[in-house]
Amino acid sequence: MRTASIFPGSRSGAAIAAAALLALSTSCGPGTDGPAGGSPGTADGPTSYTAKDTGITAEPGERFAVTVDQNASTREYWYLVDPEPDSSVLVSRGWEHASDSGDGAGAGGRLAFTFEAKGKGVTRFTLLHCTFTTCQGNTSELPPETTAPSGTPATEATPSQAPERITYTVTVD
């Protein structure tokens, strides 16, 4: 799901919306300690984790999000890739992009992958981080066909690297 500015064509409205989104996203605390002043995954929204929070503990029924920085204008994308988490323990509820500038497509922003804890157990999921030097043929909706290093871009003299893969371990108590 993509988000759009609630104030189309208005730079000041977009700035207000971006400031409000930033305030909301930072009010959840650092991630591993849970949200500031609330219980995890309440009606106020899912608990928020960063890309570095690779060990996550949740309760059945709790929703949480892993939020990463993404900039489509520099061909930087994140994908949820196989292997999928054990569906009896954890289910993906999709992703949502929030633009930093409110300008929509091509702008830098944050991508939040949301999950729901279903039942007790331990499972894993992996996020793939692609940049223009690590993946070819990918778009915001289409991950690359391979996770091997892409060819070296014509503007670089150094060989490219394989895309970053981050595996998260989720324990549902």
C-alpha positions as CSV (number, residue, x, y, z in Angstrom):
1,M,0.0,0.0,0.0
2,R,1.3,3.4,-0.9
3,T,0.5,6.6,1.0
4,A,-0.1,10.0,-0.6
5,S,-0.1,13.5,0.8
6,I,-3.4,14.5,2.3
7,F,-2.7,18.0,1.0
8,P,-2.1,17.5,-2.7
9,G,-0.2,20.4,-4.4
10,S,0.6,22.1,-1.1
11,R,4.2,22.2,-0.1
12,S,3.3,23.6,3.4
13,G,0.6,21.0,3.8
14,A,3.1,18.3,2.8
15,A,5.6,19.6,5.3
16,I,3.0,19.5,8.0
17,A,2.0,16.0,7.1
18,A,5.7,14.9,7.1
19,A,6.3,16.5,10.5
20,A,3.2,14.8,11.9
21,L,4.4,11.4,10.5
22,L,7.9,11.9,11.9
23,A,6.4,12.8,15.3
24,L,4.2,9.6,15.2
25,S,7.1,7.4,14.1
26,T,9.5,8.6,16.7
27,S,7.0,8.3,19.6
28,C,7.3,4.5,19.5
29,G,10.7,4.5,21.2
30,P,13.8,2.6,20.1
31,G,12.1,-0.6,19.1
32,T,13.5,-3.4,21.3
33,D,12.1,-1.8,24.4
34,G,8.6,-1.4,23.0
35,P,6.7,1.8,22.5
36,A,7.1,4.7,24.9
37,G,4.3,4.9,27.4
38,G,2.2,2.0,26.0
39,S,1.8,-1.7,25.6
40,P,3.2,-3.4,22.5
41,G,0.9,-3.5,19.4
42,T,-2.0,-1.6,20.9
43,A,-4.8,0.1,18.9
44,D,-2.4,3.1,18.7
45,G,-0.5,1.1,16.1
46,P,2.1,-1.6,15.8
47,T,5.3,-1.7,17.8
48,S,8.1,-0.3,15.6
49,Y,11.5,-1.8,15.1
50,T,14.5,-0.7,13.0
51,A,16.5,-2.7,10.5
52,K,19.1,-3.4,13.2
53,D,16.5,-5.0,15.6
54,T,17.0,-8.6,14.5
55,G,15.7,-10.3,17.6
56,I,12.0,-9.6,18.2
57,T,9.6,-10.9,20.9
58,A,5.9,-10.6,20.5
59,E,2.7,-11.9,22.0
60,P,-0.1,-13.7,20.0
61,G,-2.3,-11.2,18.3
62,E,0.4,-8.4,18.5
63,R,1.3,-6.4,15.4
64,F,4.7,-5.0,14.8
65,A,6.5,-3.2,12.0
66,V,10.1,-3.3,10.8
67,T,10.9,0.2,9.4
68,V,13.7,0.8,7.0
69,D,15.0,3.9,5.0
70,Q,14.3,3.7,1.3
71,N,14.9,6.0,-1.7
72,A,13.5,5.0,-5.0
73,S,15.2,7.9,-6.8
74,T,18.5,6.2,-6.1
75,R,17.2,2.8,-7.0
76,E,17.3,1.7,-3.3
77,Y,14.6,-0.9,-2.4
78,W,13.8,-3.4,0.3
79,Y,11.9,-6.7,-0.2
80,L,10.5,-9.4,2.0
81,V,12.0,-12.5,0.5
82,D,11.9,-16.3,0.9
83,P,11.9,-18.2,3.1
84,E,8.6,-17.0,4.4
85,P,8.0,-17.1,8.2
86,D,6.1,-20.1,9.7
87,S,2.5,-18.9,9.2
88,S,1.3,-20.6,12.4
89,V,3.7,-18.2,14.2
90,L,3.9,-15.0,12.1
91,V,2.0,-13.5,9.2
92,S,3.0,-10.6,6.9
93,R,0.4,-7.9,6.7
94,G,2.1,-6.0,3.9
95,W,4.1,-2.8,3.7
96,E,3.6,0.9,3.6
97,H,5.8,3.7,2.2
98,A,5.9,7.1,3.8
99,S,7.7,9.8,1.8
100,D,10.0,12.2,3.6
101,S,9.0,15.1,1.3
102,G,5.4,14.3,0.5
103,D,6.2,14.3,-3.2
104,G,5.4,10.6,-3.6
105,A,7.3,8.6,-6.2
106,G,11.0,8.8,-6.2
107,A,11.3,10.6,-2.9
108,G,13.3,9.3,0.0
109,G,11.3,7.9,2.9
110,R,10.6,5.0,5.1
111,L,9.2,1.6,4.3
112,A,7.4,-0.3,7.1
113,F,6.9,-4.0,6.8
114,T,4.0,-5.0,9.2
115,F,3.6,-8.5,10.7
116,E,1.1,-10.1,13.1
117,A,2.1,-12.7,15.7
118,K,-0.3,-15.7,15.4
119,G,0.8,-18.4,17.8
120,K,3.5,-19.4,20.1
121,G,6.8,-20.4,18.6
122,V,10.0,-19.1,16.9
123,T,10.3,-18.2,13.2
124,R,12.4,-16.2,10.9
125,F,12.0,-13.8,8.0
126,T,14.5,-12.1,5.7
127,L,14.6,-8.6,4.2
128,L,16.7,-8.0,1.1
129,H,18.2,-4.5,0.6
130,C,19.0,-3.7,-3.0
131,T,20.9,-0.6,-4.3
132,F,21.7,0.3,-7.8
133,T,25.1,-1.4,-7.4
134,T,23.8,-4.6,-5.9
135,C,20.7,-5.5,-7.9
136,Q,19.6,-5.1,-11.5
137,G,16.1,-5.3,-13.0
138,N,14.3,-4.5,-9.7
139,T,11.6,-2.0,-9.0
140,S,9.6,-1.0,-5.9
141,E,7.2,-3.9,-6.7
142,L,9.6,-6.4,-8.4
143,P,12.6,-7.8,-6.6
144,P,15.6,-8.9,-8.7
145,E,15.5,-12.4,-10.2
146,T,18.7,-13.2,-8.5
147,T,20.3,-12.2,-5.2
148,A,23.8,-12.6,-6.6
149,P,25.9,-9.5,-7.3
150,S,24.8,-7.4,-10.3
151,G,27.1,-6.3,-13.0
152,T,29.3,-3.3,-12.3
153,P,27.6,0.0,-13.3
154,A,29.5,1.9,-16.0
155,T,30.1,4.8,-13.6
156,E,32.0,2.6,-11.1
157,A,35.4,1.0,-11.4
158,T,35.0,-1.3,-8.4
159,P,33.1,-4.6,-8.6
160,S,29.6,-4.6,-7.1
161,Q,28.6,-6.4,-4.0
162,A,25.8,-8.8,-3.2
163,P,22.7,-7.2,-1.8
164,E,22.4,-7.1,2.0
165,R,20.2,-9.8,3.5
166,I,19.0,-9.2,7.1
167,T,17.4,-12.2,8.9
168,Y,15.1,-11.5,11.8
169,T,14.2,-14.0,14.5
170,V,10.8,-13.6,16.0
171,T,9.8,-15.3,19.2
172,V,6.1,-15.4,20.1
173,D,5.5,-16.1,23.8
